[in-house]
């Protein structure tokens, strides 16, 4: 069994096992006082924080735990089951990169914590890594943990919640004559448009058909919409169906009509969707570092420092994807 040991002033921290519980893992520590002797049979308090990327990186989760040490100064608990101070334990993206555990202690059980050190998770909690990977796919890279079904009907303005990704699995129209012109737009760019006479259905997403505004989606379901983006229905006959899930990656939405997009250092861009409007004169391809790339039905990739661009475009072309660490 792998052990990670931290010895610094007042606390010996040993992570001895990762359990299969849904959202917690086992943790054991021996508490030492200022003289170096174990703090035996006494109530203590711990503040345990998970930092992202480095020992001083942003804290993605923090909790407080109280416990009584045994006759040897040992305390056992489960991280994830404490009193939450910040963050959400279930949304930690264990698969995406390095995480560090920061331990603080008050040997009198209060909140006057002494920081005793920060140690990297050299082996991430396996069951939680599996939660974030085994249930994911190129179409649904964030996985399927704790999904929230979404359905919006008629006239609506839905904004994807902070920390969530929206996957649209269907856009339909009821064909009502009273809703003869309709559309569904993403920040002003049409996801779908048309007229009741077309019998618009999920198979027609993005078709440039009759209506007040033509739109085109270079993709197939699911349409992947990052946090903070607004999806607006302009018709009483429109329905949008899908779900949200806690995001596990840094999602990007970029209008290539405003300029080129350069992939940040240390990252890989996974391109999921393109949504365009007013694309009659568009040449039908985009480029990565000047090389022509055709659209297809699977994610495509651009490496760090590479530039994604499009030419011959009238109107907007929204590129949506996510960034992975190299």
C-alpha positions in Angstrom: 0.0 0.0 0.0 1.4 3.4 -1.0 2.1 5.9 1.8 2.7 9.6 1.6 4.4 10.9 4.8 4.7 14.5 5.9 6.7 15.4 9.0 6.8 19.1 9.9 6.8 20.5 13.5 3.5 19.3 14.8 1.9 16.7 12.7 2.9 13.5 11.0 0.5 13.0 8.0 0.2 9.6 6.4 -2.4 8.9 3.7 -2.6 5.2 4.1 -5.5 4.1 1.8 -8.0 5.2 -0.7 -11.4 3.7 -0.2 -14.1 2.9 -2.6 -16.7 5.2 -0.9 -18.4 7.4 -3.5 -17.0 10.8 -2.3 -14.4 10.4 0.4 -11.1 8.7 1.1 -9.4 7.4 4.3 -6.9 9.6 6.1 -4.8 8.8 9.2 -2.5 11.2 11.1 -0.4 11.2 14.3 -0.7 14.5 16.1 2.4 15.7 17.9 2.7 18.6 20.4 5.4 21.3 20.5 7.7 18.9 22.6 7.5 16.2 20.0 5.4 13.9 22.1 2.1 12.5 20.6 -1.1 14.3 21.6 -2.9 11.3 23.2 -6.6 10.8 23.9 -7.5 14.4 23.1 -9.9 16.3 20.9 -8.2 18.1 18.0 -9.3 20.0 14.9 -7.9 19.7 11.4 -8.4 22.0 8.4 -7.7 20.0 5.2 -7.4 21.7 1.8 -6.9 20.4 -1.7 -4.8 22.7 -3.8 -4.7 22.6 -7.6 -1.4 22.6 -9.6 1.1 23.3 -6.9 1.5 23.5 -3.1 0.5 27.2 -3.3 -2.0 26.8 -6.1 -5.7 27.7 -5.8 -7.7 25.8 -3.2 -10.4 23.9 -4.9 -11.8 22.3 -1.7 -11.4 22.8 2.0 -13.0 21.2 5.0 -12.8 21.1 8.8 -12.7 17.9 10.8 -12.8 17.3 14.6 -11.7 14.0 16.2 -10.2 12.5 19.3 -6.8 10.9 19.1 -6.3 7.4 20.4 -3.8 6.3 23.1 -0.9 6.6 20.5 -1.9 10.0 19.2 -3.5 8.5 16.0 -6.6 10.0 14.4 -8.5 8.4 11.6 -11.1 10.1 9.4 -12.4 10.4 5.8 -11.6 13.5 3.8 -14.8 14.5 2.0 -17.0 13.9 5.0 -16.0 16.9 7.0 -17.7 20.3 7.4 -17.2 22.0 4.1 -15.4 25.4 4.2 -15.2 26.0 0.5 -15.5 24.2 -2.8 -17.3 20.9 -3.7 -15.5 17.7 -3.2 -17.4 15.8 -5.8 -16.4 18.2 -8.6 -12.6 17.9 -8.1 -11.2 16.9 -11.5 -8.7 14.3 -10.2 -7.9 13.2 -13.8 -6.8 16.6 -15.1 -3.5 17.2 -13.3 -1.6 17.5 -10.0 -3.2 18.1 -6.6 -1.7 18.8 -3.2 -3.1 18.3 0.3 -2.5 21.1 2.8 -2.9 20.1 6.5 -3.5 22.5 9.4 -4.1 21.6 13.0 -5.3 23.0 16.3 -4.4 20.5 19.0 -7.0 22.2 21.3 -9.9 21.5 18.9 -10.4 25.2 18.0 -9.8 27.2 14.9 -6.3 28.6 15.7 -4.7 26.4 13.1 -1.0 25.7 12.7 0.0 25.0 9.1 2.2 21.9 9.2 2.8 21.4 5.5 1.5 20.5 2.0 2.2 17.3 0.2 1.4 16.2 -3.4 -0.9 13.4 -4.1 1.5 11.2 -6.0 -1.3 8.6 -6.4 -4.8 10.2 -6.8 -7.8 8.6 -5.1 -8.4 5.8 -7.6 -12.1 5.5 -7.3 -12.6 9.2 -7.7 -10.3 9.2 -10.8 -12.5 6.5 -12.2 -15.5 8.6 -11.6 -14.1 11.3 -13.7 -12.7 9.0 -16.5 -14.6 5.7 -16.9 -17.9 7.6 -17.4 -16.5 10.1 -19.9 -16.2 10.0 -23.7 -15.1 12.3 -26.5 -18.7 13.4 -26.8 -19.1 13.9 -23.0 -15.6 14.6 -21.7 -16.8 15.9 -18.3 -18.4 12.5 -17.5 -21.8 11.8 -16.2 -21.4 12.4 -12.5 -24.3 14.3 -10.8 -26.1 15.3 -14.0 -29.0 17.7 -13.9 -31.6 17.2 -16.7 -32.5 20.4 -18.5 -35.6 21.1 -20.6 -36.6 24.5 -21.8 -39.8 25.2 -23.8 -41.2 28.1 -25.7 -39.6 31.5 -25.2 -36.7 31.2 -22.8 -33.2 32.6 -22.0 -31.1 29.9 -20.3 -27.7 30.7 -19.0 -25.3 27.8 -18.3 -24.6 27.9 -14.5 -21.1 28.7 -13.2 -19.0 25.5 -12.9 -21.2 23.5 -15.2 -21.2 22.4 -18.9 -24.4 22.1 -20.8 -24.8 19.2 -23.3 -27.8 19.8 -25.7 -29.1 16.5 -27.0 -32.1 17.8 -28.9 -33.6 20.9 -30.3 -37.1 20.6 -31.7 -40.1 22.7 -32.9 -43.7 21.8 -32.5 -44.7 23.0 -36.0 -47.4 25.3 -34.7 -48.7 27.8 -37.3 -48.8 30.4 -34.6 -45.0 30.1 -34.3 -44.2 30.4 -38.0 -40.8 32.0 -37.5 -38.5 30.7 -34.7 -34.9 30.2 -33.8 -32.6 29.2 -31.0 -29.4 31.3 -30.6 -26.2 31.1 -28.6 -25.1 34.6 -27.7 -26.7 35.9 -30.9 -25.4 33.1 -33.2 -28.2 30.8 -34.4 -28.1 27.2 -33.3 -31.3 26.6 -35.3 -33.8 28.6 -37.4 -36.6 28.0 -39.7 -40.4 28.0 -40.2 -43.2 25.8 -39.0 -43.9 24.5 -42.5 -40.5 22.8 -42.5 -41.5 20.4 -39.7 -38.2 21.2 -38.1 -36.9 18.4 -35.9 -33.7 17.4 -34.1 -32.2 16.1 -37.4 -32.3 19.6 -38.8 -30.1 21.4 -36.3 -28.2 24.2 -38.0 -29.8 23.9 -41.5 -29.9 27.2 -43.3 -33.6 27.0 -44.2 -36.4 29.6 -44.5 -36.9 32.0 -41.7 -35.8 35.5 -40.6 -32.2 34.4 -40.0 -30.3 31.5 -41.5 -27.9 29.6 -39.3 -25.6 26.6 -39.6 -24.1 24.2 -37.0 -21.0 22.3 -38.1 -21.5 19.4 -35.7 -23.9 16.8 -34.5 -25.4 16.2 -31.1 -24.5 16.8 -28.4 -23.9 20.5 -28.7 -21.5 21.4 -25.9 -22.1 24.8 -24.3 -19.6 26.1 -21.6 -20.6 27.9 -18.4 -21.9 31.5 -18.6 -23.1 31.1 -22.2 -26.8 32.1 -22.9 -29.1 30.1 -25.1 -32.2 32.0 -26.1 -35.4 30.8 -27.8 -37.1 33.3 -30.1 -40.2 31.2 -30.7 -43.1 29.8 -28.7 -42.7 26.5 -30.5 -39.1 25.6 -29.6 -37.9 23.0 -27.1 -34.4 22.3 -25.9 -33.4 19.1 -24.1 -30.1 18.1 -22.5 -28.3 18.1 -19.2 -25.7 19.9 -17.2 -22.7 18.3 -15.4 -19.9 19.7 -13.3 -17.2 20.8 -15.7 -13.9 18.9 -15.5 -12.0 21.0 -18.0 -11.3 24.6 -19.0 -13.9 25.2 -21.7 -13.4 27.8 -24.5 -15.9 29.7 -26.7 -14.2 31.9 -29.3 -15.6 33.7 -32.3 -13.1 33.2 -35.1 -14.6 36.1 -37.0 -13.0 38.4 -34.5 -9.5 37.0 -35.0 -7.4 33.9 -34.6 -7.2 31.7 -31.5 -3.8 30.6 -30.2 -3.6 27.6 -27.9 -2.0 28.6 -24.5 1.4 27.2 -23.5 1.3 23.8 -21.8 -2.2 23.0 -23.2 -3.9 21.0 -26.0 -7.1 22.3 -27.4 -9.8 19.7 -28.1 -12.3 21.2 -30.6 -15.8 19.9 -30.0 -18.3 22.2 -31.9 -18.4 25.0 -34.5 -21.5 27.1 -34.8 -21.8 29.7 -37.6 -24.3 32.3 -38.9 -24.4 34.1 -42.2 -21.9 31.6 -43.6 -23.0 31.7 -47.3 -19.6 32.8 -48.5 -17.6 30.7 -46.1 -15.0 28.6 -47.7 -15.9 25.4 -45.8 -12.7 24.7 -43.8 -10.6 26.2 -41.0 -6.9 26.1 -40.6 -4.5 25.1 -37.8 -1.1 26.9 -38.3 -2.1 27.6 -41.9 -2.9 24.0 -42.8 -6.4 23.4 -44.0 -8.5 21.2 -41.8 -12.0 19.9 -42.7 -14.8 19.6 -40.3 -15.7 16.1 -39.1 -18.0 14.5 -36.5 -15.3 13.7 -33.9 -13.2 16.1 -31.8 -10.0 17.5 -33.4 -6.9 18.8 -31.7 -4.5 21.7 -31.8 -1.2 21.7 -29.8 0.2 24.5 -27.7 1.1 27.7 -29.6 -0.8 26.6 -32.7 -3.2 29.1 -34.2 -6.8 28.2 -35.3 -8.3 30.5 -37.9 -11.0 30.7 -40.6 -11.2 32.7 -43.8 -13.9 33.6 -46.3 -16.4 34.1 -43.5 -19.3 36.5 -43.3 -20.8 36.6 -39.8 -19.8 34.7 -36.7 -18.1 31.3 -36.3 -18.1 30.1 -32.7 -15.5 27.5 -31.9 -16.2 25.6 -28.7 -13.8 23.1 -27.1 -11.8 22.5 -24.0 -8.2 22.7 -22.9 -6.2 19.7 -21.6 -2.8 19.7 -19.9 0.0 18.4 -22.1 
